[in-house]
Amino acid sequence: MNTSKLFFSAIIAVITLSFYSCTKPQPAEPVNHNSDSRSYSWSVDTVRTGIIRPLMSLWGSNENDIWFCGFTDNYSRALFHYNGSIAVPFNLPEAIEPGAVFGFSPTDIWVAGDGFNEGDSLSFWHYNGSWSCTARFNIQGYEILGITDIWGDSPDNVYATGFAIHINSERVSQSNIALLFHYDGSKWTRVSIPDIHKEFSRVRRGIKGSDKYYILSSATTPENFYQLRDTVIAYEFDGKNLKTLLSTYTRRSDGIWVSEIDKQIYFTQDSKIYRLRNEQLEPFLDNTYENHRIEIWGRNENDMFLAMEDGIAHYNGKNIEYIYKFSSSYIELYGLICFQNSVFILAFDSSIQSNIIIRGTAKH
């Protein structure tokens, strides 16, 4: 991989982290308290990619079928399959940097990314027992391309977000635009949107049948690139128009998060978690712990997992409490997937310079 691509893909990894200050947890309104606090036994598996770069995307159909990938600058260590006990590298037929993985079953999985050289096209790969490339895209005038997220609510309705960057002759970023793609069950197309000089990083939809999607974006001010001065925006997208729902400006990193949990959309901004109802934001949790990062995942509103600076906390509809503390202060979390009786966390431990999978198994 050339120096420019290495630089920009490293920035994509950096802007996934965020930390905010707040007070002790207190629900904004009563909710149904039908979930107890969870207790887990934990194990940690090391995933060695051969290069000191984090993997950043994971998806799984069950506890023994989990895929994760990222910009590793190592073709043979960019995509992994975890079978419940060991992570095995899984080579695509072509060398790409997979930015995201998502699926619907063990034989219906998507991976997308760009090649290892400037000017390579974006490609979308599908797994139905074997991998095949189903689409390629070149963005005229832009040398560096990437996919940041894939998500869908059915096999014939899948979206992917990404970015395109133009660099000048001095190898400096000159402009960038956000990318949005859609799969209708037969083909991928690039969605026509106004030029947004940002990077789309995440897409979700709540109630199935709604025509509204929610997309996160961030843009780094060029003159302050290393200080991470980002304008982070959450958009509502109706298929044609982008409307700003939330916006924040921060030195730290992504300041807004969106999750789909049990067909419901939740946003996190600063110390607050909002629930989207009737296309309006309403407070769900007014305050979380002061070391809560913005990311949340879960099975329903009484069974949520919160990323903390030093571990994972759980919200059971009544209160928030830690369920796992990281063993090192050098661990950075990049993803979480929860099943009925287990939790899988994708993280990077810089103290051992390796990606790790942290598995929690519920105690009964």
Buried (B, 14 or more C-beta within 10 A) or exposed (E): BEEBBBBBBEBBBEBBBBBBEBEEBEBBEEBEEEBEEBEBEBEBBEBEBEBEBBBBBBBBBEBEBBBBBBBBBBBEBBBBBBEEEEBEBBEBEEBBBBBBBBBBEBEBBBBBBBBBEBEBBBBBBBBEEEBEBBBEBEBEEBBBBBBBBBBBBEEEEBBBBBBBBBBEEEEEBEBBBBBBBBBEEEEBEBBEBEEBEBBBBBBBBBEEEBEBBBBBBBBBEEEEEEEBBBBBBBBBBEEEEBEEBBBBEBEBBBBBBBBBBEEBBBBBBBBBBBBBEEEEBEEBBBBBBBBBBBBBBBBBBBBBBBBBBBBBBBBBBBBBEEBBEBBEEEBBBBBBBBBEEBBBBBBBBEEEEBBBBBBBBBEE
